[in-house]
Amino acid sequence: MTFSQLGMASYFSQALTRHGFVAPTPIQSAAIPAILEGSDVLGVAKTGSGKTAAFVLPILQKLDATAADSHRAPSVLVLVPTRELADQVAGVWGDFIPSLSHACSCVAVYGGVSINTQMQAMNRVDVLVATPGRLLDLLDKNAVALSNVSTLVLDEADKLLNLGFEAELNQLLGLLPGKRQNLLFSATLNETISAMQRVILKDPKLLQVDEVGESIEHIRQHGYFVSEERKGPLLRYLIKEGGMQRVLVFVSSRKKADNLTFKLRKNKINAWPIHSKMGQQTRKDTLEGFKEGLFPVLIATDLLARGIDIDCLSQVINYELPRSPKDYLHRIGRTGRVEASGEAISLITPEEAHHFKVIQKKMGQKVPMAASDEIDLSGY
């Protein structure tokens, strides 16, 4: 199956090749024809399955066909749960917009940065990618109107609800035109998502192409039993002896991220933290620096556990376990994306052993573990 066989126009071919799209992924194969024909869609697909392009490409093709001129009235609204995901999704739109025959603009808006700059950007916008809170702020200031929205996308819908955006979503839905195409994408299908789709979607096509468990298919998981006092030296040993050039280390708190970064730097490992206490521009610059290979180790809280694509991320290390098995899957899903291989390493103290057994049981997969007592950590 090729993109042209799915109905995609030939003018996208160069951009598809340039950005590494060799053949459609399963969610793209299922969603593109349905979106092109105007159907409402409920797409359930694992993180890293290519679902952003699955809705960006057909929507852009339809926009190019209509070439509507707008003024502070976007025709496409994409709602996302986090600032990082807003930037990432807007980046995919930016990859393919130059292929169109007509001018088209995409703007991402979210909190944590000046609203004045975002208000100015509303002068000409066709595609608006937004977090719910900031969009409501812009609406309160009459900076944007939703009267022209013909396509609504809820991306990472399960996380939108988990983060408590239900009231904001209901408020925004009441401001949208009744006649529109609705696309709801989620990593999981649960009772909450099912209830939401019954309200939002009209005779939708359910596209459930992957089970959640399949998202770890290409990830080699293993771990080490380690005492709390040896955990830091073991981490430094693994990074140095393994020659890790791009590794994402997950911790449980902002304080731990900062402290661990300090200790890694003290031991001549170039690491940077990223968490919600940092300003948005700092977070953005840090993530871009990591993606570009400016430093090898990124220490993150669960802020980055979902919705962030990092090319060629070969390793993820759980320095501390997350609270839920679902968060564990989203963490390790940062590696092994779109059929690539990856490695996930967990450092388990005696206090965490029972919780890790629960995670493995929920995941339906046993993680091979090794003792670390015999590893010489002197000098680390």
C-alpha positions in Angstrom: 0.0 0.0 0.0 1.3 3.5 -0.9 0.1 7.0 0.1 -1.2 7.6 -3.4 -3.3 4.4 -3.2 -4.8 5.9 0.0 -5.9 8.9 -2.0 -3.1 11.3 -1.2 -2.1 13.8 -3.8 1.2 13.5 -5.7 2.4 16.9 -4.5 3.0 15.4 -1.0 5.5 12.8 -2.4 8.7 14.8 -2.0 7.8 15.9 1.5 6.9 12.3 2.5 10.2 11.1 1.3 12.2 13.9 2.9 10.6 13.3 6.3 11.1 9.5 6.2 7.6 8.3 5.3 8.4 5.2 3.2 5.0 3.5 3.5 1.8 4.2 5.5 1.6 2.9 9.0 -1.5 0.9 9.9 -3.2 3.9 11.5 -2.4 6.0 8.4 -3.8 3.4 6.1 -7.0 3.2 8.1 -7.5 6.9 8.9 -6.5 8.7 5.7 -9.3 7.4 3.4 -11.9 7.8 6.1 -10.9 11.5 6.8 -10.8 12.2 3.0 -14.3 11.0 2.6 -15.5 13.3 5.5 -16.3 10.6 8.1 -16.0 11.2 11.8 -13.2 9.0 13.2 -12.3 7.4 16.5 -8.7 6.3 16.1 -7.1 4.2 18.7 -3.4 3.7 18.2 -0.2 3.3 20.2 2.1 6.3 20.8 4.6 6.5 18.0 2.4 4.9 15.4 2.3 7.9 13.1 -1.2 9.1 14.0 -0.3 12.8 13.7 0.4 12.4 10.0 -2.7 10.3 9.7 -4.9 13.3 10.3 -2.5 16.1 9.1 -2.1 14.8 5.5 -5.8 14.3 4.6 -6.9 17.5 6.3 -4.3 19.5 4.4 -5.4 18.0 1.1 -8.9 19.0 1.8 -7.8 22.5 2.8 -5.9 22.9 -0.4 -8.9 21.9 -2.4 -11.1 24.6 -0.7 -8.4 27.2 -0.2 -10.6 29.2 2.1 -9.4 32.6 3.1 -9.8 33.2 6.9 -9.3 36.1 9.3 -9.0 35.2 12.9 -11.2 32.2 12.2 -9.3 28.9 11.8 -11.0 26.2 9.8 -9.1 23.4 11.7 -8.8 23.2 15.5 -6.5 20.6 17.1 -6.8 20.3 20.9 -3.9 18.8 22.7 -3.1 18.3 26.4 0.4 19.7 26.7 2.6 22.5 25.5 5.2 20.0 24.2 2.7 18.1 22.2 1.3 21.3 20.7 4.8 22.2 19.4 5.3 18.7 18.1 1.9 18.5 16.3 2.5 22.0 14.8 5.8 20.8 13.6 4.2 18.0 11.5 1.8 20.5 10.0 4.8 22.7 9.1 6.5 19.7 7.4 3.7 19.3 4.9 2.2 22.8 4.5 4.9 23.9 1.9 3.7 21.2 -0.4 0.3 22.9 -0.9 -0.5 25.1 -3.9 -2.2 27.7 -1.7 -1.0 29.6 1.3 -1.8 28.0 4.6 -0.7 28.8 8.2 -0.6 26.8 11.4 -0.2 28.4 14.8 0.3 26.6 18.2 -0.9 28.3 21.4 -0.4 27.3 25.0 0.1 28.7 28.4 3.5 29.5 30.0 4.4 32.1 27.4 3.2 35.7 26.5 -0.4 35.7 25.3 0.2 39.0 23.5 2.5 37.4 20.9 -0.1 34.6 20.4 -2.9 37.2 20.0 -0.9 38.8 17.2 -0.5 35.5 15.5 -4.3 35.1 15.2 -4.4 37.7 12.4 -4.1 34.9 9.9 -4.5 31.3 10.9 -5.9 28.3 9.1 -4.9 25.5 11.5 -4.9 26.3 15.3 -3.2 23.8 17.6 -4.1 24.6 21.2 -4.2 23.5 24.8 -7.8 24.1 26.1 -6.9 26.6 28.8 -4.9 29.0 26.6 -7.6 28.8 23.8 -10.2 29.9 26.3 -8.0 32.8 27.3 -7.7 33.9 23.7 -11.5 33.6 23.3 -12.0 35.7 26.4 -9.9 38.4 24.8 -11.8 38.2 21.5 -8.4 37.3 19.8 -9.9 34.4 17.8 -13.2 33.1 16.7 -14.3 29.4 16.3 -17.2 30.1 14.0 -15.4 28.8 10.9 -14.1 25.6 12.3 -15.0 22.7 10.0 -12.7 20.1 11.4 -12.0 19.4 15.1 -9.2 17.1 16.2 -8.8 15.8 19.8 -5.3 14.4 19.9 -4.3 12.3 23.0 -7.9 12.5 24.0 -7.4 10.1 26.9 -4.7 12.3 28.4 -6.9 15.4 27.8 -9.5 13.8 30.1 -6.9 12.4 32.6 -5.5 15.8 33.1 -8.8 17.3 34.1 -9.7 19.2 30.9 -13.3 17.9 30.7 -14.9 21.2 31.8 -12.8 23.2 29.4 -13.6 20.7 26.5 -17.3 21.0 27.2 -17.1 24.8 27.1 -15.2 24.8 23.9 -17.5 22.3 22.2 -20.4 24.6 22.9 -18.7 27.4 21.0 -18.1 25.3 17.8 -20.3 25.1 14.8 -22.6 22.1 14.9 -21.7 21.0 11.3 -18.1 19.8 11.3 -15.9 16.8 10.9 -14.7 15.4 14.3 -11.6 13.3 14.7 -10.7 11.8 18.1 -7.4 10.0 18.6 -6.3 8.2 21.7 -3.7 5.7 22.8 -6.3 3.8 24.7 -10.0 3.0 24.4 -11.8 3.1 27.8 -15.2 3.9 29.2 -14.4 7.6 29.4 -13.3 7.8 25.8 -16.3 5.8 24.7 -18.6 8.2 26.5 -16.9 11.2 24.9 -17.1 9.8 21.4 -20.8 9.2 21.8 -21.3 12.9 22.5 -18.8 14.3 20.0 -18.7 11.9 17.0 -21.5 11.2 14.5 -21.6 7.7 13.1 -17.9 7.4 13.5 -15.5 4.9 12.0 -13.7 3.1 14.8 -10.1 2.5 13.8 -8.5 0.4 16.5 -5.3 -0.8 14.8 -3.1 -1.7 17.7 -3.5 -3.1 21.2 -1.6 -1.1 23.9 0.6 -4.1 24.7 1.9 -4.2 21.1 3.6 -0.8 21.7 6.5 -2.5 23.5 7.0 -5.2 20.8 10.3 -3.7 19.6 11.6 -2.7 23.0 14.2 -4.9 24.9 13.3 -4.6 28.5 15.6 -5.5 31.4 16.6 -4.2 34.7 18.9 -4.4 37.8 18.2 -4.9 41.5 20.1 -2.3 43.3 20.3 -0.7 46.7 19.3 3.0 47.0 22.9 4.1 47.8 24.3 2.3 44.7 21.6 3.5 42.3 23.4 6.7 41.3 26.8 5.0 40.7 25.0 2.3 38.7 23.3 4.8 36.5 26.7 6.5 35.8 28.3 3.1 35.1 25.6 2.2 32.6 25.8 5.5 30.8 29.6 5.5 30.6 30.3 1.8 30.0 27.5 1.5 27.6 28.6 4.5 25.6 25.1 5.9 25.7 24.9 8.9 23.3 21.2 9.7 23.7 19.4 8.4 26.8 16.2 9.6 28.5 16.2 9.0 32.3 12.9 9.2 34.1 12.5 10.3 37.7 9.5 10.9 40.0 9.9 14.5 40.9 11.3 17.9 39.8 13.6 17.9 42.8 15.0 14.5 41.9 15.5 15.6 38.3 17.6 18.6 39.4 19.6 16.7 42.0 20.4 13.8 39.7 21.4 16.3 37.0 23.8 17.9 39.4 25.4 14.6 40.4 25.8 13.5 36.8 27.5 16.7 35.8 29.7 16.4 38.9 30.8 13.1 37.5 31.5 14.6 34.0 28.3 13.4 32.3 26.6 16.2 30.4 23.0 16.0 31.5 20.1 18.5 31.6 16.8 18.3 33.4 13.3 19.0 32.0 10.2 19.5 34.1 7.1 21.6 34.7 8.8 24.1 37.0 11.0 25.4 34.1 9.8 28.1 31.8 8.3 27.0 28.5 11.1 28.5 26.3 13.7 26.8 28.5 11.9 23.5 28.2 11.6 23.9 24.5 15.3 24.8 24.1 16.4 21.9 26.3 14.3 19.3 24.4 15.6 20.7 21.0 19.2 20.5 22.3 18.7 16.9 23.3 17.2 16.0 19.9 20.1 17.7 18.2 22.6 15.7 20.2 24.1 18.7 22.0 24.1 16.6 25.2 23.6 12.9 25.8 21.4 12.6 28.9 18.0 14.2 29.5 16.5 13.8 33.0 12.7 14.0 32.9 9.6 13.7 35.0 6.5 12.2 33.5 5.9 15.5 31.7 7.6 13.8 28.7 6.1 10.3 29.1 3.6 10.8 26.3 3.3 12.7 23.0 7.0 13.5 22.4 8.9 12.1 19.4 12.7 11.9 19.8 14.3 10.3 16.7 17.0 7.7 17.3 16.4 7.4 21.1 17.9 4.1 21.7 17.6 3.9 25.5 15.2 4.8 28.3 16.1 4.4 31.9 13.6 4.2 34.8 15.7 5.6 37.6 12.5 5.7 39.6 9.3 3.9 38.8 6.1 5.8 37.8 3.0 5.4 39.9 0.9 3.5 37.3 1.6 0.6 34.9 0.1 2.8 32.1 2.7 5.5 32.8 5.4 2.9 32.6 4.3 1.9 29.1 4.2 5.5 28.0 7.7 6.1 29.4 9.4 3.2 27.7 7.4 3.9 24.5 9.7 6.9 23.9 12.1 4.4 22.5 11.3 1.6 20.0 9.0 3.9 18.0 7.6 3.1 14.5 9.2 -0.3 14.3 12.6 0.8 15.4 14.4 -1.2 18.2 14.9 0.3 21.6 16.1 -0.6 25.1 14.4 0.1 28.4 16.3 -0.3 31.7 14.8 -0.2 35.1 16.8 0.3 38.3 14.8 -1.4 41.1 15.4 -1.0 44.8 14.0 -3.5 47.4 11.3 -0.9 48.2 10.2 -0.8 44.5 10.3 -4.6 43.9 6.6 -5.3 44.7 5.4 -2.3 42.6 7.5 -3.5 39.7 5.9 -6.9 39.9 2.5 -5.2 39.7 3.6 -3.3 36.6 4.8 -6.5 34.9 1.6 -8.3 35.7 -0.5 -5.5 34.2 1.8 -5.3 31.2 1.6 -9.1 30.7 5.3 -9.4 30.3 8.1 -10.4 32.7 11.1 -8.2 32.6 14.5 -10.0 32.9 16.3 -8.8 36.0 20.0 -9.1 37.1 21.7 -8.5 40.5 24.1 -5.5 40.5 26.0 -6.5 43.6 28.9 -8.0 41.6 29.3 -4.8 39.4 32.4 -2.9 40.5 31.1 0.7 40.9 34.2 2.2 42.4 35.1 5.4 40.6 31.5 6.0 39.5 
